């Protein structure tokens, strides 16, 4: 059965720090290698991670931000938008400014993340 949630968050990171999803994947790989868990259990854990993160993003986050930068590329594929912005400056509600070399934004319709696995 296909996963009903996108796997966007597994590889997301801030700066050079590994993401929570990458750390989870690495830990599960070690547990599989040592024989502590089966690959099937690891897949169930990752699917639950994807579901929990998507649910949290949809239901619990209400922060707003403003983004300014140079739009380098954009594309629409399978109802998923991907934007790459060079030299972005993100202004948070708290008036904090965050800048970096580039940022990649992936966006989909709110129902698509849940419905994707049912098509």
C-alpha positions as CSV (number, residue, x, y, z in Angstrom):
1,X,0.0,0.0,0.0
2,X,1.3,3.4,-0.9
3,X,1.9,6.0,1.8
4,X,-0.9,8.6,2.0
5,X,1.5,11.4,3.0
6,X,4.4,13.1,1.2
7,X,7.9,12.5,2.5
8,X,9.0,16.2,2.3
9,X,10.0,16.6,5.9
10,X,12.4,13.6,6.0
11,X,15.1,15.5,4.2
12,X,14.4,19.0,5.4
13,X,17.1,20.8,7.4
14,X,18.1,24.2,8.7
15,X,21.6,25.3,8.0
16,X,24.0,22.4,8.0
17,X,22.3,20.5,10.9
18,X,20.7,17.2,10.0
19,X,17.0,17.1,10.2
20,X,14.9,15.2,12.6
21,X,13.7,13.0,9.7
22,X,17.2,12.3,8.5
23,X,18.3,11.4,12.1
24,X,15.3,9.1,12.4
25,X,16.1,7.4,9.1
26,X,19.7,6.9,10.2
27,X,18.7,5.5,13.6
28,X,16.2,3.1,11.9
29,X,18.9,1.9,9.5
30,X,21.2,1.1,12.5
31,X,18.4,-0.8,14.2
32,X,17.8,-2.8,11.0
33,X,21.5,-3.5,10.5
34,X,21.8,-4.7,14.1
35,X,18.7,-6.9,13.8
36,X,16.8,-5.1,16.5
37,X,13.9,-4.3,14.2
38,X,12.6,-5.4,10.8
39,X,12.5,-3.3,7.7
40,X,8.7,-3.5,7.7
41,X,8.6,-1.9,11.2
42,X,11.0,0.8,10.1
43,X,8.7,1.7,7.2
44,X,5.7,1.8,9.6
45,X,7.7,4.2,11.9
46,X,8.5,6.5,8.9
47,X,4.9,6.5,7.7
48,X,3.8,7.5,11.1
49,X,6.4,10.2,11.2
50,X,5.2,11.6,7.8
51,X,1.5,11.5,9.0
52,X,2.3,13.1,12.4
53,X,4.3,15.9,10.8
54,X,1.8,16.6,8.1
55,X,-1.0,16.7,10.7
56,X,1.0,19.1,12.9
57,X,1.8,21.4,10.0
58,X,-1.9,21.5,9.0
59,X,-3.5,21.8,12.4
60,X,-1.1,23.4,14.9
61,X,1.1,25.9,13.1
62,X,-0.3,29.4,12.7
63,X,2.8,31.5,12.3
64,X,3.1,34.0,9.4
65,X,6.2,35.2,7.6
66,X,7.1,37.5,4.7
67,X,9.6,36.3,2.1
68,X,11.6,38.5,-0.3
69,X,14.3,37.2,-2.7
70,X,15.0,36.4,-6.3
71,X,12.9,33.6,-7.8
72,X,15.4,31.3,-9.5
73,X,13.2,28.5,-10.6
74,X,9.6,27.3,-10.2
75,X,7.7,24.3,-11.5
76,X,4.4,22.5,-11.2
77,X,4.4,18.7,-11.4
78,X,1.5,16.4,-10.2
79,X,-0.2,19.4,-8.4
80,X,3.0,20.0,-6.4
81,X,4.6,23.5,-6.7
82,X,8.4,23.8,-6.2
83,X,10.1,27.2,-5.9
84,X,13.8,27.9,-5.4
85,X,14.5,31.5,-4.1
86,X,18.0,32.9,-4.1
87,X,19.2,35.3,-1.4
88,X,15.9,35.1,0.5
89,X,15.2,37.3,3.5
90,X,12.4,35.9,5.7
91,X,10.8,38.2,8.2
92,X,8.9,36.4,11.0
93,X,6.0,37.8,13.0
94,X,8.5,38.5,15.9
95,X,10.3,40.8,13.4
96,X,13.3,38.5,13.4
97,X,15.1,38.3,10.0
98,X,16.5,35.1,8.6
99,X,18.7,35.1,5.5
100,X,20.5,32.4,3.6
101,X,22.0,31.6,0.2
102,X,18.8,29.9,-1.1
103,X,15.6,28.4,0.1
104,X,13.4,25.6,-1.5
105,X,9.7,25.8,-1.0
106,X,7.5,22.8,-1.8
107,X,3.7,23.4,-1.7
108,X,0.6,21.4,-2.4
109,X,-3.1,21.7,-1.8
110,X,-3.9,20.9,1.8
111,X,-6.0,17.9,0.9
112,X,-3.5,16.5,-1.6
113,X,-1.0,15.3,1.1
114,X,-3.7,13.1,2.6
115,X,-5.4,12.0,-0.7
116,X,-2.2,11.3,-2.6
117,X,-2.0,7.7,-1.6
118,X,-5.6,7.0,-2.4
119,X,-5.3,7.8,-6.2
